[in-house]
Amino acid sequence: MSYIDKLVSQVLLVVKTFGLDEIIPVILSNGGNLIIHLAPYPIVARLANVITQEEANIAYKRLNRELQIARHLQIRNVPVLLPTDLVDAGPHNVDDTWMTLWNYVPPIELQRPSPSESVELVSKLSIAMKDFSEELPVLGVWERTCRSAARLMKNSDPRIQALLEMFHEVDKKMRLETSVFIPSHGDAHAGNLVPSTEGWIWTDFEDVSLMPAYWDLASFVGNLALFNGFKDPTLSYMLSNKEVILDPKAFTFALTARILMSTIGNLDYAFEGYGDLEFATQQLELAGDFISHINI
């Protein structure tokens, strides 16, 4: 029996104690988290893939924080994927890792949000995040990229070395301004908007962190800007709307950092055998030139 099969079996044993039986488990995703639809119930199990006890402790805090944030955002009328209310949402211990239980959202087709709708979704999220009062990691999502950057230092590709130079300069500057950081989703790109019968809803709050201003807007538009340039409709809308971007310099800094984070992280994961090397290489070919233009 594989590790995943064993974990799924343990999940079924745990949820059976809640009265959930005759489940047909459907694996929806297996990355940093194992995500299982507990069919026929409208419940999804989210489990942290961990190896050590230290990772398990971190996973507990992260999964518990995700539940708190989702409930916080619900109270503030932000469209968000919610923990299930059919049983205790957790976190529950499952074979030395942790599991939370969420509503299952059946796949449906929705028209992609327009630039103005996208900005409204992100802005509403960011405003509601500001008064989340529980402790959040400072630069939590960024620290993971610092570890990726350290691993890439041995890579001889001059494009990667040039990108790492930019990264270290941004990292130094970022750490001088932690006192003005704000609660952020951390990874608020369009892939973390899920289409539902109630419209687009936010999900995946594992990277919630205290980050620089405009981090969520920069996260949403980062790859769009990188691949489409300044003509990207959403980026153009942001830059032309002074009510959205009150401080262009701060937004440019956040966008630079977000593109660096995405490119370096994806390269590292690809080289380690976990990511899409073709996509990461495309990012690498575009990132240096784009960053130099946005910082003119």
C-alpha positions in Angstrom: 0.0 0.0 0.0 1.4 3.4 -1.0 1.7 6.3 1.4 -1.2 8.1 -0.2 -3.4 5.0 -0.1 -2.5 4.6 3.6 -3.3 8.2 4.3 -6.7 8.0 2.5 -7.5 4.9 4.5 -6.7 6.7 7.8 -8.9 9.7 6.7 -11.9 7.3 6.1 -11.4 5.8 9.6 -11.3 9.3 11.2 -14.3 10.7 9.5 -16.3 7.5 10.1 -16.2 8.5 13.8 -18.2 11.6 12.8 -20.9 9.4 11.2 -19.5 9.7 7.6 -19.4 6.3 6.0 -19.7 4.6 2.6 -17.4 7.2 1.3 -15.9 7.1 -2.2 -12.7 9.2 -1.9 -11.8 11.3 -4.9 -8.3 12.8 -4.9 -8.6 16.4 -6.3 -4.9 17.4 -5.8 -1.7 16.1 -4.3 0.9 18.8 -3.9 1.9 20.6 -0.7 -1.5 19.4 0.5 -3.5 16.2 -0.3 -7.0 17.3 -1.1 -9.8 14.6 -1.2 -13.5 14.9 -1.9 -15.3 12.7 0.5 -18.1 11.8 -2.0 -21.0 11.6 -1.8 -20.8 14.2 1.0 -20.2 17.9 0.1 -17.0 17.8 2.1 -13.3 18.1 1.1 -10.5 16.9 3.3 -7.3 18.9 3.2 -4.2 17.2 4.6 -0.7 18.6 5.0 1.9 16.4 3.4 4.6 16.3 6.1 7.6 14.3 6.9 9.0 15.4 10.3 7.4 16.2 13.6 8.5 19.8 13.2 6.7 20.0 9.9 3.6 18.5 11.5 3.6 21.2 14.2 4.0 23.9 11.6 1.2 22.3 9.5 -1.2 22.3 12.5 -0.7 26.1 13.0 -1.1 26.8 9.3 -4.2 24.7 8.9 -5.8 26.1 12.0 -5.0 29.6 10.8 -6.7 28.9 7.5 -9.9 28.0 9.3 -9.8 31.2 11.4 -9.1 33.4 8.4 -12.0 31.9 6.3 -14.4 32.5 9.1 -13.1 36.0 9.6 -13.6 36.8 5.9 -17.1 35.3 5.9 -18.1 37.7 8.7 -16.8 40.6 6.5 -18.8 39.4 3.5 -15.8 38.4 1.4 -16.6 35.5 -1.0 -14.5 32.7 0.4 -14.5 28.9 0.5 -15.7 27.9 4.0 -15.0 25.1 6.4 -17.8 22.5 6.5 -20.5 23.0 9.1 -21.7 19.4 8.8 -19.1 18.1 11.2 -16.2 19.5 13.2 -13.9 21.1 10.6 -10.7 20.3 12.6 -7.8 20.3 12.6 -7.9 16.6 13.1 -4.8 14.3 13.6 -4.5 11.7 10.9 -1.5 9.4 10.9 0.9 12.0 12.3 -0.3 14.8 10.1 -3.2 17.2 10.2 -6.5 17.5 8.3 -9.2 20.2 8.0 -12.6 19.7 6.4 -14.1 22.2 3.9 -17.2 22.6 1.8 -17.0 20.9 -1.6 -17.6 23.2 -4.5 -18.7 21.3 -7.6 -16.9 22.5 -10.8 -18.9 24.9 -12.9 -18.0 27.3 -15.8 -17.9 31.1 -15.1 -16.8 33.9 -17.2 -13.4 35.2 -16.0 -13.7 38.4 -14.0 -13.1 41.6 -15.9 -10.1 43.8 -14.8 -12.4 46.0 -12.7 -14.1 42.9 -11.2 -10.7 41.4 -10.5 -9.5 44.5 -8.7 -12.7 44.7 -6.6 -12.3 41.0 -5.6 -8.7 41.6 -4.5 -9.3 44.9 -2.8 -12.3 43.6 -0.8 -10.1 40.7 0.3 -7.2 42.9 1.3 -9.3 45.4 3.2 -11.0 42.6 5.2 -7.6 41.0 6.0 -6.3 44.2 7.6 -8.2 43.7 10.8 -7.4 40.0 11.3 -6.1 40.1 14.8 -4.4 36.7 15.2 -0.6 36.4 14.9 0.7 36.0 11.4 4.2 35.1 10.1 6.2 38.1 9.0 7.3 37.5 5.4 6.0 33.9 5.7 5.5 33.3 2.0 8.7 35.2 1.1 10.9 33.1 3.5 10.2 30.0 1.4 11.6 31.8 -1.6 14.7 32.7 0.3 15.3 29.0 0.8 14.7 28.5 -3.0 17.2 31.3 -3.7 19.8 29.7 -1.5 19.5 26.4 -3.4 19.8 28.2 -6.7 23.0 29.9 -5.8 25.0 26.9 -7.1 23.3 27.1 -10.5 25.7 28.5 -13.2 23.1 29.9 -15.5 23.9 33.7 -15.8 20.2 34.5 -16.1 19.5 32.9 -12.8 22.5 34.6 -11.1 21.3 38.0 -12.4 17.8 37.3 -11.1 19.3 36.2 -7.7 21.2 39.5 -7.5 17.9 41.4 -8.0 16.3 39.2 -5.4 18.9 39.9 -2.7 18.6 43.6 -3.3 14.8 43.4 -2.9 15.2 41.2 0.1 17.4 43.7 1.9 15.0 46.5 1.2 12.0 44.5 2.3 13.4 43.6 5.7 13.9 47.3 6.5 10.2 48.0 6.3 8.6 45.2 8.3 6.9 47.6 10.7 4.5 48.8 8.0 3.6 45.3 6.7 -0.1 44.4 6.4 -2.0 41.1 6.6 -2.1 39.6 3.1 -3.5 36.5 1.5 0.0 35.9 0.3 -0.8 34.1 -3.0 -3.9 35.9 -4.3 -3.6 34.9 -8.0 -6.5 34.0 -10.2 -5.8 30.3 -9.7 -7.0 30.7 -6.1 -10.3 32.1 -7.2 -12.8 29.2 -7.5 -15.9 29.4 -9.6 -19.1 28.6 -7.6 -22.8 29.0 -7.9 -22.4 32.1 -5.8 -19.7 33.6 -8.1 -15.9 33.6 -7.6 -14.7 32.7 -4.2 -11.2 32.9 -2.6 -9.5 29.8 -1.4 -6.0 28.5 -0.3 -5.0 30.6 2.7 -1.9 28.6 3.6 0.5 31.5 2.6 -1.2 34.2 4.7 1.6 36.5 5.9 2.4 40.1 6.9 3.7 41.5 3.7 4.4 44.9 2.0 1.5 47.1 0.8 -0.1 46.0 -2.5 1.1 42.4 -2.1 -2.2 40.9 -3.0 -2.8 43.1 -6.0 0.8 42.4 -7.2 0.2 38.6 -6.7 -3.0 38.7 -8.8 -1.3 40.5 -11.7 2.3 39.2 -11.5 2.3 36.5 -14.0 -0.3 38.3 -16.2 2.1 41.2 -16.4 5.1 39.0 -16.9 3.6 37.2 -19.9 1.5 39.9 -21.4 3.6 43.0 -20.6 2.2 46.5 -19.8 -0.7 45.9 -22.2 -2.2 43.4 -19.9 -5.8 44.7 -19.3 -5.7 44.1 -15.5 -2.3 45.7 -15.0 -3.3 48.6 -17.3 -6.5 49.1 -15.2 -4.6 49.1 -12.0 -1.9 51.5 -13.1 -4.5 53.9 -14.7 -6.7 54.0 -11.6 -5.3 56.3 -8.9 -8.0 55.1 -6.4 -6.5 51.6 -6.7 -2.8 52.5 -6.7 -2.3 55.4 -4.4 1.5 54.8 -4.2 2.9 53.7 -7.5 6.4 53.3 -6.1 5.1 50.9 -3.4 3.1 48.9 -6.0 6.1 48.7 -8.3 8.2 47.3 -5.4 5.6 44.7 -4.6 5.2 43.7 -8.2 9.0 43.3 -8.6 9.2 41.2 -5.5 6.2 39.1 -6.5 7.6 38.3 -10.0 11.0 37.4 -8.4 9.3 35.2 -5.9 7.3 33.3 -8.5 10.1 32.9 -10.9 12.7 31.8 -8.4 10.3 29.5 -6.5 9.1 27.8 -9.7 12.7 27.3 -11.0 13.7 25.7 -7.7 10.7 23.4 -7.6 11.2 22.4 -11.2 14.9 21.6 -10.7 14.0 19.5 -7.6 11.6 17.5 -9.8 8.3 18.9 -8.4 7.4 21.7 -10.9 7.0 22.6 -14.6 10.4 23.3 -15.9 9.1 24.7 -19.3 6.9 27.2 -17.5 9.6 28.2 -15.1 12.1 28.7 -18.0 9.6 30.9 -19.8 9.3 33.0 -16.6 13.1 33.2 -16.4 13.4 34.4 -20.0 11.0 37.3 -19.3 11.6 38.3 -15.7 14.9 40.2 -15.9 13.8 42.4 -18.8 10.3 43.1 -17.4 11.7 44.0 -13.9 14.2 46.4 -15.5 11.4 48.2 -17.3 9.0 48.5 -14.4 11.8 50.0 -12.3 12.7 52.7 -14.8 
